[in-house]
Each structure stands twice: as C-alpha cells, then as structure tokens.
Amino acid sequence: MDPDVPPLEEPLAELERRLIDEYLRRQGHDPDALRARHDDAARKLLAEASVYAATKLTEIESRSHYVRNLHDGH
C-alpha cells in the first residue's frame, strides 16, 4: 500500500467519529484518554457514544432523503 495515499473510508466515517467524540466530551471525558482505557466503564461509555452517533447518522440520512424527495418532486 502506498503510504502517501490515504485509506478509503465510508463516506460518513469522519462524521461518526466526531459525533462519538462530541458525546464523550459532553459526558466530561477526553475521547483519546477513554479509548486508551480497557475497563468496563470505558467500554460502556464508548458503546453509548456509538449508539448516539448511529442515531444521529440515521437522523441525518433520513433528513437527506426527505429533502432529496422534496426537490425531486416525489
């Protein structure tokens, strides 16, 4: 693999990471420090943050489809 070429990612991967980080910060945690931990509390918070991000992404995608349908006249 060419080190100068960034790896391919899912289109919303960066947004998902940012949403997870946002959730963790709102809970009073440093995202990088939390990811470095391996205890049950850290895993629980990361799981909660993932659910939060997935919910937000679903909301964003739903709104996007709705707006697209409005513009397409469906």
Secondary structure, DSSP 8 states (H G I E B T S, - for coil): --TTS-----TTHHHHHHHHHHHHHHTT--HHHHHH--SHHHHHHHHHHHHHHHHHHHHHHHHHHHHHHHHHT-
